[in-house]
Amino acid sequence: MEESKKLLLEVVTPYHHFYEGKVSSVVLSSLDGNVGIYPGHEPMVIALTPGITHFKIDEETRFAALTEGYAEVGPHMVLVVCNAAEGPEEIDVPRAQSALERSIRRYHDQTSTAQERLYARHSLRRAKMRLKLAADQGTDKQKELLKK
């Protein structure tokens, strides 16, 4: 694809620079559902929710798990700032399974405050999203761990 028909995608977290490069499209998980962005998109700011994003680099599609944050979109660039970003191969399956179990317990705990339940709901969504990404796009070892 012609360089002028691409977007510069930059994904940053407080801990590392996850990705920077030219892409032909990106799909982000927002409060209003998935948002597809292509070169020439109108400027906007998007509130992100935990979800699986994907972006196309030439003919290759890459996937990543992103947490809450925001995206600043322009006609030639997308800047994503989120709390965490992981590629499928980076997901620690036992840790994600443990986080899922913990967040379910916290969510259903009758002594939890509304704020604690909200936090548990976000943790639950993030753990499910990470496990789904590992199951769909992860390594053979990750998929084997998920079968147990």
MARFILO-772755 format. One record per residue (C-alpha): x, z, y. Coordinates in steps of 0.001 Angstrom, whole numbers, plus 524288, in hexadecimal, padded with zeros to 5 digits. Each point is the difference from the previous one (the first is absolute). Example, Ala and Ser with C-alpha at 12.3 -4.5 7.8 and 13.67 -1.06 7.14 Angstrom:
2
<atom><u>8300C</u><w>81E78</w><v>7EE6C</v></atom>
<atom><u>8055A</u><w>7FD6C</w><v>80D70</v></atom>
END
This chain:
148
<atom><u>80000</u><w>80000</w><v>80000</v></atom>
<atom><u>804BF</u><w>7FCAC</w><v>80D9D</v></atom>
<atom><u>80667</u><w>80BAD</w><v>80704</v></atom>
<atom><u>7F715</u><w>7FE80</w><v>80BDE</v></atom>
<atom><u>7F462</u><w>80220</w><v>7F6EC</v></atom>
<atom><u>804A1</u><w>80D69</w><v>7FBA6</v></atom>
<atom><u>7FE90</u><w>80DF2</w><v>804AA</v></atom>
<atom><u>80A9F</u><w>80A14</w><v>8017E</v></atom>
<atom><u>7FB99</u><w>80B9F</w><v>7F7C0</v></atom>
<atom><u>80672</u><w>80D11</w><v>80221</v></atom>
<atom><u>7FC08</u><w>80C12</w><v>7F831</v></atom>
<atom><u>805FC</u><w>80CF7</w><v>80423</v></atom>
<atom><u>7FE0D</u><w>80E1A</w><v>7FC16</v></atom>
<atom><u>80600</u><w>80C6F</w><v>8057E</v></atom>
<atom><u>8096E</u><w>7FF97</w><v>7F47F</v></atom>
<atom><u>80447</u><w>7F1E9</w><v>7FEAF</v></atom>
<atom><u>7FE92</u><w>7F1E9</w><v>80419</v></atom>
<atom><u>7F7F1</u><w>7FAD3</w><v>7F48A</v></atom>
<atom><u>7FF8F</u><w>7F17D</w><v>80324</v></atom>
<atom><u>80369</u><w>7F645</w><v>80AA8</v></atom>
<atom><u>7FED8</u><w>7F162</w><v>7FE8A</v></atom>
<atom><u>7F823</u><w>7F3A2</w><v>801DA</v></atom>
<atom><u>7F32F</u><w>7FED3</w><v>7F87A</v></atom>
<atom><u>7F51A</u><w>7F609</w><v>7FF9F</v></atom>
<atom><u>7F545</u><w>80A5A</w><v>7FEDE</v></atom>
<atom><u>7FDA2</u><w>80E87</w><v>7FE38</v></atom>
<atom><u>7F42B</u><w>807C0</w><v>7FB5F</v></atom>
<atom><u>7FEB9</u><w>80E2E</w><v>80465</v></atom>
<atom><u>7F6A4</u><w>80AD7</w><v>7FC0F</v></atom>
<atom><u>7F88F</u><w>804DE</w><v>80BEC</v></atom>
<atom><u>7F4BE</u><w>80902</w><v>80348</v></atom>
<atom><u>7F74B</u><w>7F3E8</w><v>80005</v></atom>
<atom><u>8050F</u><w>7FA6F</w><v>7F319</v></atom>
<atom><u>80AD2</u><w>7F649</w><v>7FD4C</v></atom>
<atom><u>804C8</u><w>7F7FF</w><v>80B94</v></atom>
<atom><u>806E0</u><w>7F301</w><v>7FDF9</v></atom>
<atom><u>809A7</u><w>7FBE1</w><v>80A6A</v></atom>
<atom><u>8059F</u><w>7F25D</w><v>801C8</v></atom>
<atom><u>808B9</u><w>7F9E2</w><v>80A6E</v></atom>
<atom><u>7F8AF</u><w>7FE75</w><v>80CCC</v></atom>
<atom><u>7F792</u><w>80C27</w><v>7FDCC</v></atom>
<atom><u>7F9E7</u><w>80612</w><v>80C11</v></atom>
<atom><u>80701</u><w>80C46</w><v>804C7</v></atom>
<atom><u>7FA29</u><w>80C95</w><v>7FACD</v></atom>
<atom><u>80329</u><w>80DA0</w><v>7FB1E</v></atom>
<atom><u>7FB4A</u><w>803EB</w><v>7F26E</v></atom>
<atom><u>7FE5C</u><w>80DE1</w><v>7FAC7</v></atom>
<atom><u>8055C</u><w>7FFB8</w><v>7F225</v></atom>
<atom><u>7FB17</u><w>807AE</w><v>7F461</v></atom>
<atom><u>80765</u><w>80239</w><v>7F357</v></atom>
<atom><u>7FF69</u><w>7F36B</w><v>7F854</v></atom>
<atom><u>8070F</u><w>7F4D1</w><v>7F9BE</v></atom>
<atom><u>80525</u><w>7F5BC</w><v>8092C</v></atom>
<atom><u>80530</u><w>7F2CB</w><v>7FC5D</v></atom>
<atom><u>80780</u><w>7F5BE</w><v>80769</v></atom>
<atom><u>80487</u><w>7F24A</w><v>7FD06</v></atom>
<atom><u>80E13</u><w>7FBCE</w><v>80185</v></atom>
<atom><u>7FFE3</u><w>7F15F</w><v>7FDBF</v></atom>
<atom><u>7F95B</u><w>7FF03</w><v>7F29A</v></atom>
<atom><u>802EC</u><w>80DF5</w><v>7FBAE</v></atom>
<atom><u>7F60C</u><w>80AEF</w><v>801DE</v></atom>
<atom><u>80568</u><w>80DC0</w><v>80180</v></atom>
<atom><u>7F827</u><w>80C6F</w><v>7FEBF</v></atom>
<atom><u>801CF</u><w>80D8C</w><v>805B3</v></atom>
<atom><u>7F8EA</u><w>80CE9</w><v>800CC</v></atom>
<atom><u>7FE53</u><w>80461</w><v>80E1C</v></atom>
<atom><u>7FA68</u><w>80CC9</w><v>804FD</v></atom>
<atom><u>7F8B5</u><w>802B6</w><v>80C7E</v></atom>
<atom><u>8057D</u><w>7FAB9</w><v>80C9F</v></atom>
<atom><u>7FD87</u><w>7F4A2</w><v>80903</v></atom>
<atom><u>80376</u><w>7F1C1</w><v>80198</v></atom>
<atom><u>80268</u><w>7F8E5</w><v>80CB7</v></atom>
<atom><u>7FCB6</u><w>7F1A7</w><v>7FE61</v></atom>
<atom><u>803E2</u><w>7F4A8</w><v>8089F</v></atom>
<atom><u>7FFD7</u><w>7F143</w><v>7FE33</v></atom>
<atom><u>80DEA</u><w>7FFEB</w><v>7FA9C</v></atom>
<atom><u>80249</u><w>80DD1</w><v>7FB09</v></atom>
<atom><u>7FA44</u><w>80B98</w><v>7F8B9</v></atom>
<atom><u>805F4</u><w>80D7A</w><v>801D2</v></atom>
<atom><u>7FB83</u><w>80A05</w><v>7F602</v></atom>
<atom><u>802F7</u><w>80E55</w><v>80254</v></atom>
<atom><u>7FBB3</u><w>808D0</w><v>7F4D2</v></atom>
<atom><u>8038E</u><w>80CFE</w><v>7F9DB</v></atom>
<atom><u>804E8</u><w>7FA01</w><v>7F341</v></atom>
<atom><u>80213</u><w>7F291</w><v>7F9FB</v></atom>
<atom><u>80404</u><w>7FD0F</w><v>7F1F8</v></atom>
<atom><u>801ED</u><w>7F3F1</w><v>7F7E3</v></atom>
<atom><u>7FA27</u><w>80076</w><v>7F251</v></atom>
<atom><u>80D44</u><w>8023E</w><v>7F99C</v></atom>
<atom><u>8024F</u><w>80C0E</w><v>8088D</v></atom>
<atom><u>7F419</u><w>80786</w><v>7FB3A</v></atom>
<atom><u>802DF</u><w>80BFB</w><v>7F7CA</v></atom>
<atom><u>7F484</u><w>7FF5B</w><v>7F672</v></atom>
<atom><u>80089</u><w>80E2C</w><v>7FAFE</v></atom>
<atom><u>800D7</u><w>804E0</w><v>80E0D</v></atom>
<atom><u>7F46A</u><w>7F78D</w><v>80419</v></atom>
<atom><u>7F817</u><w>804C2</w><v>7F43D</v></atom>
<atom><u>80331</u><w>80E16</w><v>80368</v></atom>
<atom><u>7FBFE</u><w>7FD9E</w><v>80E32</v></atom>
<atom><u>7F324</u><w>7FA2F</w><v>7FB59</v></atom>
<atom><u>7FCEA</u><w>80BD9</w><v>7F782</v></atom>
<atom><u>803CB</u><w>80973</w><v>80ADD</v></atom>
<atom><u>7F7AA</u><w>7F90F</w><v>80A36</v></atom>
<atom><u>7F428</u><w>7FFBE</w><v>7F6E2</v></atom>
<atom><u>8013D</u><w>80EAA</w><v>7FDEA</v></atom>
<atom><u>80167</u><w>80288</w><v>80E9A</v></atom>
<atom><u>7F494</u><w>7F72F</w><v>80366</v></atom>
<atom><u>7F6DA</u><w>806F2</w><v>7F687</v></atom>
<atom><u>804D8</u><w>80DB7</w><v>80337</v></atom>
<atom><u>7F43F</u><w>8073C</w><v>80583</v></atom>
<atom><u>808DF</u><w>80877</w><v>8087C</v></atom>
<atom><u>805F4</u><w>7F443</w><v>80712</v></atom>
<atom><u>7FD44</u><w>7FE6B</w><v>80E71</v></atom>
<atom><u>7FABF</u><w>7F332</w><v>8056B</v></atom>
<atom><u>80DB1</u><w>7FCB0</w><v>804E9</v></atom>
<atom><u>80605</u><w>802D0</w><v>7F2A0</v></atom>
<atom><u>7F5BA</u><w>7F774</w><v>7F95B</v></atom>
<atom><u>802D1</u><w>7F502</w><v>80995</v></atom>
<atom><u>80E90</u><w>8010D</w><v>7FD2B</v></atom>
<atom><u>7FD14</u><w>8003E</w><v>7F156</v></atom>
<atom><u>7F78B</u><w>7F3C8</w><v>8015D</v></atom>
<atom><u>80B30</u><w>7F8C9</w><v>806C6</v></atom>
<atom><u>80993</u><w>804A8</w><v>7F590</v></atom>
<atom><u>7F691</u><w>7FBAA</w><v>7F56A</v></atom>
<atom><u>7FEC0</u><w>7F271</w><v>805D1</v></atom>
<atom><u>80EB5</u><w>7FEA7</w><v>80189</v></atom>
<atom><u>802B2</u><w>8043A</w><v>7F1F4</v></atom>
<atom><u>7F5BE</u><w>7F698</w><v>7FA89</v></atom>
<atom><u>80569</u><w>7F4E4</w><v>80836</v></atom>
<atom><u>80DF4</u><w>80296</w><v>7FB7F</v></atom>
<atom><u>7FBEE</u><w>8007B</w><v>7F1AD</v></atom>
<atom><u>7F820</u><w>7F372</w><v>80162</v></atom>
<atom><u>80B9E</u><w>7F910</w><v>80620</v></atom>
<atom><u>808F4</u><w>804B0</w><v>7F4FF</v></atom>
<atom><u>7F60D</u><w>7FB94</w><v>7F5CF</v></atom>
<atom><u>7FDFA</u><w>7F29A</w><v>8062C</v></atom>
<atom><u>80D7D</u><w>7FCA0</w><v>80551</v></atom>
<atom><u>80965</u><w>80A20</w><v>7FA86</v></atom>
<atom><u>80ABD</u><w>7FF21</w><v>7F5F2</v></atom>
<atom><u>7FDB1</u><w>7FFE3</w><v>7F15D</v></atom>
<atom><u>804DD</u><w>80E14</w><v>7FF66</v></atom>
<atom><u>7F619</u><w>80440</w><v>80A51</v></atom>
<atom><u>7F4F9</u><w>7F911</w><v>7F8C7</v></atom>
<atom><u>8041A</u><w>8069A</w><v>7F34C</v></atom>
<atom><u>7FF9B</u><w>80D5C</w><v>80692</v></atom>
<atom><u>7F24D</u><w>7FD2E</w><v>804DA</v></atom>
<atom><u>7FB32</u><w>7FD06</w><v>7F236</v></atom>
<atom><u>80338</u><w>80DDB</w><v>7FB7A</v></atom>
END
